[in-house]
Amino acid sequence: MSSVTRRPELDAIRALVVVGLIFFHSALVFDARDDYYVKNPETTEATTILAGLAVVWAMPILFLIAGLGSWHSLRRRGPGGFALERLRRLGIPLVFATLTIIPVPQWLRLRADPAYDESYLAFLPRFFAVRLEPTEFPFVLQGEHFETGHLWFVVLLLAFSLVIAPLVRLFPRDSGRRLLNRLAKTAERRGAILLPAIPIAVISALLGLEEAYAGWSRWAYLLFFLYGFVLASDERFRTAMRRDAVPAAVTGLVLFLVGMPGFLATAESPGGDPLTDMTPLAIGARTLYGAAGWCCVVGILGLLDRRRKPASSQISPGSDTPTGSDIPPDSRARRMYKYLAAAVLPVYILHQPILVAVAYGVVRWEAPIAVKYAVIVAASLALTLIAYDLLVRRTRVTRFLFGMRG
């Protein structure tokens, strides 16, 4: 079984994806297909393919990394301690943000209509008019205006964590060890690490993809999370990912490029929806997309994985944050590393309401798309980091409300 370690490149990937979301969501302001909160009068379809290149791996890799961390957290804390820690680190920020800033994008969507003049405070009761929809689990609260917004990621991650905690306790330990050992032995065969792409492809093909959740089925995300949980259990999985990283990356890119024309062709057909249609072309495109997602994740993680001295990635007791002992303790690089690693969740929570507010004003400018896009990205990134630094990280209360450690 693997030792309790943390790989610094995983934190770098998390930070890259979260910052990349600012670029991605800014592009949706100009996307001809997506129904984003604020839309520029002039749109383009060029963003569809460019966004697809990121969507196919970005959010899946976050769920897989979360699964990796959950394995080690469960081993340190036990199921009960793990569940409580997840409720504190994810549940409290989810509730706080939903009550305070998540309604902002929906209100600005309505404000785009010149005939709508309702104040934000007057809008809030309508936003929180909800009903229970158990069939939409875990998004059981639904309403005409209510949404979890971009925090769907937090909702899913919290739900997956709370489900897996009791299952670990119920699953016989010896049987689990034998199963993981068999899986690890299978992964030692060249190319076997790509086999988990098959269930993801099947789910994507038959259950469809959900536009609201970054173009993936919520149940595909569950697989990525569980795969991460399993991969953390044995060093042989990590070795297999390093070994097969290049063929995995190439396969993922090829599958994506082959499947993309099917998505575009289905979208161009009358009433066509490549995310949900059950035509052979749409099913085939989603199958390739699902398989491409897993291959890309394996390729990226395998290529970025580099062996370090054993002491370089030890986790400090009771912490999910790497100590970074391979970086000089007083260096600027280490300070920046620790700063960014701690900022990931708060920046993720803050970025979209700020971005939508910025875009709400910028789209009214008489300027080319490229200029508007650059301004939205730059202003949103700067304001998000400023809000994090000045309003979140400096006090114990705000750190607690945004899921940070005291």
LUMNU-786377 format. One record per residue (C-alpha): residue number from 1; residue in three letters; x, y, z. Coordinates in steps of 0.2 Angstrom, whole numbers. Layout:
{NUM, 'Ala', {X, Y, Z}}
...
This chain:
{1, 'Met', {0, 0, 0}}
{2, 'Ser', {6, 18, -3}}
{3, 'Ser', {13, 29, 10}}
{4, 'Val', {4, 44, 16}}
{5, 'Thr', {11, 57, 4}}
{6, 'Arg', {6, 72, -6}}
{7, 'Arg', {12, 77, -23}}
{8, 'Pro', {14, 96, -25}}
{9, 'Glu', {10, 95, -44}}
{10, 'Leu', {-8, 90, -39}}
{11, 'Asp', {-10, 107, -30}}
{12, 'Ala', {-3, 115, -45}}
{13, 'Ile', {-16, 107, -56}}
{14, 'Arg', {-30, 112, -45}}
{15, 'Ala', {-24, 130, -45}}
{16, 'Leu', {-22, 130, -64}}
{17, 'Val', {-39, 123, -66}}
{18, 'Val', {-47, 136, -54}}
{19, 'Val', {-38, 151, -62}}
{20, 'Gly', {-42, 143, -79}}
{21, 'Leu', {-61, 144, -75}}
{22, 'Ile', {-60, 163, -76}}
{23, 'Phe', {-54, 162, -94}}
{24, 'Phe', {-67, 149, -98}}
{25, 'His', {-82, 157, -90}}
{26, 'Ser', {-76, 174, -98}}
{27, 'Ala', {-77, 165, -115}}
{28, 'Leu', {-95, 159, -111}}
{29, 'Val', {-100, 178, -112}}
{30, 'Phe', {-97, 177, -130}}
{31, 'Asp', {-102, 159, -134}}
{32, 'Ala', {-116, 157, -147}}
{33, 'Arg', {-122, 141, -139}}
{34, 'Asp', {-121, 143, -121}}
{35, 'Asp', {-134, 152, -110}}
{36, 'Tyr', {-123, 161, -99}}
{37, 'Tyr', {-129, 174, -86}}
{38, 'Val', {-123, 189, -96}}
{39, 'Lys', {-121, 188, -115}}
{40, 'Asn', {-112, 200, -127}}
{41, 'Pro', {-123, 207, -141}}
{42, 'Glu', {-110, 199, -153}}
{43, 'Thr', {-106, 181, -151}}
{44, 'Thr', {-95, 168, -159}}
{45, 'Glu', {-94, 149, -161}}
{46, 'Ala', {-75, 148, -160}}
{47, 'Thr', {-76, 146, -141}}
{48, 'Thr', {-85, 129, -143}}
{49, 'Ile', {-70, 119, -149}}
{50, 'Leu', {-58, 129, -138}}
{51, 'Ala', {-68, 126, -123}}
{52, 'Gly', {-70, 108, -127}}
{53, 'Leu', {-52, 105, -126}}
{54, 'Ala', {-52, 110, -108}}
{55, 'Val', {-69, 104, -103}}
{56, 'Val', {-64, 86, -107}}
{57, 'Trp', {-51, 85, -93}}
{58, 'Ala', {-52, 100, -81}}
{59, 'Met', {-67, 96, -70}}
{60, 'Pro', {-64, 77, -71}}
{61, 'Ile', {-46, 79, -65}}
{62, 'Leu', {-52, 89, -50}}
{63, 'Phe', {-64, 75, -45}}
{64, 'Leu', {-50, 62, -47}}
{65, 'Ile', {-38, 73, -36}}
{66, 'Ala', {-52, 75, -23}}
{67, 'Gly', {-53, 56, -23}}
{68, 'Leu', {-35, 54, -20}}
{69, 'Gly', {-35, 65, -5}}
{70, 'Ser', {-51, 57, 2}}
{71, 'Trp', {-42, 40, 3}}
{72, 'His', {-28, 48, 14}}
{73, 'Ser', {-40, 58, 24}}
{74, 'Leu', {-51, 43, 28}}
{75, 'Arg', {-36, 33, 34}}
{76, 'Arg', {-30, 47, 45}}
{77, 'Arg', {-47, 52, 52}}
{78, 'Gly', {-58, 37, 50}}
{79, 'Pro', {-75, 38, 42}}
{80, 'Gly', {-83, 49, 56}}
{81, 'Gly', {-69, 61, 57}}
{82, 'Phe', {-68, 62, 38}}
{83, 'Ala', {-87, 66, 36}}
{84, 'Leu', {-86, 80, 49}}
{85, 'Glu', {-71, 87, 41}}
{86, 'Arg', {-80, 87, 24}}
{87, 'Leu', {-95, 96, 32}}
{88, 'Arg', {-84, 109, 39}}
{89, 'Arg', {-73, 112, 24}}
{90, 'Leu', {-86, 110, 10}}
{91, 'Gly', {-103, 111, 19}}
{92, 'Ile', {-101, 128, 28}}
{93, 'Pro', {-94, 137, 13}}
{94, 'Leu', {-108, 130, 2}}
{95, 'Val', {-121, 136, 14}}
{96, 'Phe', {-113, 153, 17}}
{97, 'Ala', {-110, 157, -2}}
{98, 'Thr', {-128, 151, -6}}
{99, 'Leu', {-135, 163, 6}}
{100, 'Thr', {-124, 178, 1}}
{101, 'Ile', {-116, 179, -16}}
{102, 'Ile', {-123, 164, -27}}
{103, 'Pro', {-140, 174, -30}}
{104, 'Val', {-130, 188, -38}}
{105, 'Pro', {-127, 181, -56}}
{106, 'Gln', {-146, 176, -57}}
{107, 'Trp', {-151, 193, -52}}
{108, 'Leu', {-139, 201, -65}}
{109, 'Arg', {-147, 189, -78}}
{110, 'Leu', {-164, 197, -75}}
{111, 'Arg', {-156, 215, -74}}
{112, 'Ala', {-150, 212, -92}}
{113, 'Asp', {-169, 215, -97}}
{114, 'Pro', {-171, 234, -97}}
{115, 'Ala', {-189, 231, -91}}
{116, 'Tyr', {-183, 223, -75}}
{117, 'Asp', {-179, 235, -61}}
{118, 'Glu', {-181, 224, -45}}
{119, 'Ser', {-168, 227, -32}}
{120, 'Tyr', {-157, 213, -26}}
{121, 'Leu', {-165, 212, -9}}
{122, 'Ala', {-182, 211, -17}}
{123, 'Phe', {-176, 197, -28}}
{124, 'Leu', {-169, 186, -14}}
{125, 'Pro', {-186, 179, -8}}
{126, 'Arg', {-189, 173, -26}}
{127, 'Phe', {-172, 166, -27}}
{128, 'Phe', {-175, 156, -11}}
{129, 'Ala', {-192, 150, -16}}
{130, 'Val', {-188, 131, -17}}
{131, 'Arg', {-196, 114, -18}}
{132, 'Leu', {-189, 97, -15}}
{133, 'Glu', {-184, 86, -30}}
{134, 'Pro', {-177, 70, -23}}
{135, 'Thr', {-175, 63, -41}}
{136, 'Glu', {-162, 77, -44}}
{137, 'Phe', {-150, 70, -31}}
{138, 'Pro', {-139, 78, -24}}
{139, 'Phe', {-147, 94, -31}}
{140, 'Val', {-163, 91, -21}}
{141, 'Leu', {-167, 109, -19}}
{142, 'Gln', {-175, 116, -35}}
{143, 'Gly', {-184, 133, -39}}
{144, 'Glu', {-188, 145, -53}}
{145, 'His', {-173, 155, -49}}
{146, 'Phe', {-164, 145, -36}}
{147, 'Glu', {-147, 137, -41}}
{148, 'Thr', {-131, 132, -33}}
{149, 'Gly', {-122, 140, -48}}
{150, 'His', {-104, 136, -50}}
{151, 'Leu', {-104, 128, -33}}
{152, 'Trp', {-112, 112, -41}}
{153, 'Phe', {-94, 105, -39}}
{154, 'Val', {-94, 108, -20}}
{155, 'Val', {-112, 100, -19}}
{156, 'Leu', {-106, 84, -29}}
{157, 'Leu', {-90, 83, -19}}
{158, 'Leu', {-98, 84, -3}}
{159, 'Ala', {-112, 71, -7}}
{160, 'Phe', {-99, 59, -14}}
{161, 'Ser', {-88, 61, 2}}
{162, 'Leu', {-103, 58, 14}}
{163, 'Val', {-109, 43, 4}}
{164, 'Ile', {-92, 35, 3}}
{165, 'Ala', {-88, 37, 22}}
{166, 'Pro', {-101, 25, 29}}
{167, 'Leu', {-98, 13, 14}}
{168, 'Val', {-79, 11, 19}}
{169, 'Arg', {-84, 6, 36}}
{170, 'Leu', {-97, -7, 30}}
{171, 'Phe', {-85, -14, 17}}
{172, 'Pro', {-75, -29, 24}}
{173, 'Arg', {-57, -24, 26}}
{174, 'Asp', {-49, -40, 20}}
{175, 'Ser', {-61, -41, 5}}
{176, 'Gly', {-56, -23, 1}}
{177, 'Arg', {-38, -26, 2}}
{178, 'Arg', {-39, -42, -9}}
{179, 'Leu', {-49, -32, -22}}
{180, 'Leu', {-37, -18, -23}}
{181, 'Asn', {-23, -29, -24}}
{182, 'Arg', {-30, -38, -39}}
{183, 'Leu', {-34, -21, -47}}
{184, 'Ala', {-16, -16, -44}}
{185, 'Lys', {-9, -32, -52}}
{186, 'Thr', {-20, -29, -67}}
{187, 'Ala', {-14, -11, -69}}
{188, 'Glu', {4, -18, -70}}
{189, 'Arg', {0, -24, -88}}
{190, 'Arg', {4, -11, -101}}
{191, 'Gly', {-11, -1, -106}}
{192, 'Ala', {-23, -8, -93}}
{193, 'Ile', {-24, 8, -84}}
{194, 'Leu', {-34, 14, -98}}
{195, 'Leu', {-48, 1, -95}}
{196, 'Pro', {-58, 13, -83}}
{197, 'Ala', {-62, 23, -98}}
{198, 'Ile', {-75, 10, -103}}
{199, 'Pro', {-87, 13, -89}}
{200, 'Ile', {-85, 32, -91}}
{201, 'Ala', {-89, 30, -109}}
{202, 'Val', {-104, 20, -106}}
{203, 'Ile', {-111, 32, -94}}
{204, 'Ser', {-108, 47, -105}}
{205, 'Ala', {-116, 38, -120}}
{206, 'Leu', {-132, 31, -111}}
{207, 'Leu', {-135, 44, -98}}
{208, 'Gly', {-130, 59, -108}}
{209, 'Leu', {-120, 74, -103}}
{210, 'Glu', {-126, 89, -92}}
{211, 'Glu', {-122, 106, -99}}
{212, 'Ala', {-125, 114, -82}}
{213, 'Tyr', {-111, 103, -74}}
{214, 'Ala', {-97, 108, -87}}
{215, 'Gly', {-102, 95, -100}}
{216, 'Trp', {-101, 79, -90}}
{217, 'Ser', {-114, 68, -81}}
{218, 'Arg', {-114, 69, -62}}
{219, 'Trp', {-112, 50, -62}}
{220, 'Ala', {-97, 51, -73}}
{221, 'Tyr', {-89, 63, -60}}
{222, 'Leu', {-93, 50, -47}}
{223, 'Leu', {-83, 37, -56}}
{224, 'Phe', {-68, 50, -57}}
{225, 'Phe', {-69, 52, -39}}
{226, 'Leu', {-70, 34, -35}}
{227, 'Tyr', {-56, 30, -47}}
{228, 'Gly', {-45, 43, -38}}
{229, 'Phe', {-49, 35, -21}}
{230, 'Val', {-44, 18, -28}}
{231, 'Leu', {-28, 25, -37}}
{232, 'Ala', {-22, 32, -20}}
{233, 'Ser', {-22, 15, -12}}
{234, 'Asp', {-7, 7, -21}}
{235, 'Glu', {9, 14, -28}}
{236, 'Arg', {7, 2, -43}}
{237, 'Phe', {-7, 13, -50}}
{238, 'Arg', {4, 28, -50}}
{239, 'Thr', {18, 18, -58}}
{240, 'Ala', {6, 13, -72}}
{241, 'Met', {0, 30, -75}}
{242, 'Arg', {18, 36, -77}}
{243, 'Arg', {22, 22, -89}}
{244, 'Asp', {7, 24, -100}}
{245, 'Ala', {6, 43, -99}}
{246, 'Val', {11, 47, -117}}
{247, 'Pro', {0, 34, -126}}
{248, 'Ala', {-14, 39, -114}}
{249, 'Ala', {-12, 58, -119}}
{250, 'Val', {-11, 54, -138}}
{251, 'Thr', {-26, 42, -137}}
{252, 'Gly', {-36, 55, -127}}
{253, 'Leu', {-32, 69, -140}}
{254, 'Val', {-36, 58, -155}}
{255, 'Leu', {-53, 52, -147}}
{256, 'Phe', {-58, 70, -144}}
{257, 'Leu', {-54, 76, -161}}
{258, 'Val', {-63, 61, -169}}
{259, 'Gly', {-78, 63, -159}}
{260, 'Met', {-80, 82, -160}}
{261, 'Pro', {-87, 82, -178}}
{262, 'Gly', {-101, 71, -171}}
{263, 'Phe', {-105, 84, -158}}
{264, 'Leu', {-105, 98, -170}}
{265, 'Ala', {-115, 89, -183}}
{266, 'Thr', {-128, 84, -171}}
{267, 'Ala', {-129, 102, -164}}
{268, 'Glu', {-132, 109, -182}}
{269, 'Ser', {-146, 97, -185}}
{270, 'Pro', {-164, 104, -182}}
{271, 'Gly', {-168, 102, -164}}
{272, 'Gly', {-152, 92, -161}}
{273, 'Asp', {-144, 91, -144}}
{274, 'Pro', {-127, 81, -144}}
{275, 'Leu', {-127, 80, -125}}
{276, 'Thr', {-144, 71, -124}}
{277, 'Asp', {-149, 65, -141}}
{278, 'Met', {-150, 46, -143}}
{279, 'Thr', {-146, 45, -161}}
{280, 'Pro', {-131, 34, -166}}
{281, 'Leu', {-121, 49, -171}}
{282, 'Ala', {-123, 58, -154}}
{283, 'Ile', {-121, 42, -144}}
{284, 'Gly', {-105, 38, -153}}
{285, 'Ala', {-98, 56, -150}}
{286, 'Arg', {-102, 55, -132}}
{287, 'Thr', {-94, 38, -131}}
{288, 'Leu', {-78, 44, -138}}
{289, 'Tyr', {-79, 60, -127}}
{290, 'Gly', {-80, 49, -111}}
{291, 'Ala', {-66, 38, -116}}
{292, 'Ala', {-56, 54, -121}}
{293, 'Gly', {-59, 61, -104}}
{294, 'Trp', {-51, 47, -94}}
{295, 'Cys', {-36, 45, -106}}
{296, 'Cys', {-32, 64, -105}}
{297, 'Val', {-33, 63, -86}}
{298, 'Val', {-21, 48, -85}}
{299, 'Gly', {-9, 57, -98}}
{300, 'Ile', {-9, 73, -89}}
{301, 'Leu', {-6, 66, -71}}
{302, 'Gly', {7, 53, -78}}
{303, 'Leu', {17, 66, -87}}
{304, 'Leu', {17, 78, -73}}
{305, 'Asp', {22, 65, -60}}
{306, 'Arg', {40, 66, -56}}
{307, 'Arg', {49, 56, -42}}
{308, 'Arg', {55, 65, -27}}
{309, 'Lys', {65, 61, -12}}
{310, 'Pro', {54, 52, 1}}
{311, 'Ala', {54, 67, 13}}
{312, 'Ser', {50, 80, 0}}
{313, 'Ser', {31, 77, -1}}
{314, 'Gln', {27, 71, 17}}
{315, 'Ile', {10, 78, 24}}
{316, 'Ser', {11, 86, 41}}
{317, 'Pro', {0, 77, 54}}
{318, 'Gly', {-18, 82, 52}}
{319, 'Ser', {-15, 92, 37}}
{320, 'Asp', {-21, 90, 19}}
{321, 'Thr', {-8, 102, 13}}
{322, 'Pro', {10, 97, 8}}
{323, 'Thr', {24, 103, 18}}
{324, 'Gly', {34, 107, 3}}
{325, 'Ser', {50, 102, 11}}
{326, 'Asp', {59, 101, -6}}
{327, 'Ile', {57, 120, -7}}
{328, 'Pro', {69, 131, 3}}
{329, 'Pro', {59, 136, 19}}
{330, 'Asp', {61, 154, 17}}
{331, 'Ser', {60, 155, -2}}
{332, 'Arg', {48, 166, -12}}
{333, 'Ala', {43, 150, -21}}
{334, 'Arg', {38, 141, -6}}
{335, 'Arg', {28, 156, 1}}
{336, 'Met', {19, 157, -16}}
{337, 'Tyr', {16, 139, -16}}
{338, 'Lys', {7, 139, 1}}
{339, 'Tyr', {-3, 155, -4}}
{340, 'Leu', {-10, 147, -20}}
{341, 'Ala', {-13, 130, -12}}
{342, 'Ala', {-24, 138, 2}}
{343, 'Ala', {-33, 150, -10}}
{344, 'Val', {-40, 137, -22}}
{345, 'Leu', {-57, 134, -14}}
{346, 'Pro', {-60, 153, -9}}
{347, 'Val', {-55, 159, -27}}
{348, 'Tyr', {-67, 146, -34}}
{349, 'Ile', {-81, 152, -24}}
{350, 'Leu', {-78, 170, -27}}
{351, 'His', {-74, 170, -45}}
{352, 'Gln', {-90, 168, -54}}
{353, 'Pro', {-101, 182, -45}}
{354, 'Ile', {-87, 194, -48}}
{355, 'Leu', {-84, 189, -66}}
{356, 'Val', {-103, 191, -70}}
{357, 'Ala', {-103, 208, -62}}
{358, 'Val', {-88, 213, -72}}
{359, 'Ala', {-96, 206, -88}}
{360, 'Tyr', {-112, 214, -85}}
{361, 'Gly', {-104, 231, -87}}
{362, 'Val', {-91, 227, -101}}
{363, 'Val', {-104, 219, -113}}
{364, 'Arg', {-112, 237, -115}}
{365, 'Trp', {-96, 244, -122}}
{366, 'Glu', {-93, 248, -140}}
{367, 'Ala', {-77, 237, -142}}
{368, 'Pro', {-71, 221, -152}}
{369, 'Ile', {-74, 204, -143}}
{370, 'Ala', {-56, 202, -141}}
{371, 'Val', {-54, 218, -131}}
{372, 'Lys', {-70, 215, -120}}
{373, 'Tyr', {-64, 197, -117}}
{374, 'Ala', {-46, 203, -111}}
{375, 'Val', {-54, 216, -100}}
{376, 'Ile', {-66, 204, -92}}
{377, 'Val', {-52, 191, -89}}
{378, 'Ala', {-40, 204, -82}}
{379, 'Ala', {-52, 213, -71}}
{380, 'Ser', {-61, 197, -64}}
{381, 'Leu', {-44, 189, -60}}
{382, 'Ala', {-38, 204, -51}}
{383, 'Leu', {-54, 207, -41}}
{384, 'Thr', {-55, 189, -36}}
{385, 'Leu', {-38, 189, -29}}
{386, 'Ile', {-40, 205, -21}}
{387, 'Ala', {-56, 199, -13}}
{388, 'Tyr', {-48, 183, -7}}
{389, 'Asp', {-33, 192, 0}}
{390, 'Leu', {-42, 207, 9}}
{391, 'Leu', {-59, 199, 13}}
{392, 'Val', {-56, 181, 16}}
{393, 'Arg', {-38, 175, 21}}
{394, 'Arg', {-35, 188, 35}}
{395, 'Thr', {-47, 184, 48}}
{396, 'Arg', {-51, 168, 57}}
{397, 'Val', {-70, 170, 54}}
{398, 'Thr', {-69, 172, 36}}
{399, 'Arg', {-57, 158, 34}}
{400, 'Phe', {-69, 147, 42}}
{401, 'Leu', {-83, 152, 32}}
{402, 'Phe', {-73, 149, 16}}
{403, 'Gly', {-67, 132, 21}}
{404, 'Met', {-49, 137, 25}}
{405, 'Arg', {-40, 131, 40}}
{406, 'Gly', {-38, 143, 55}}
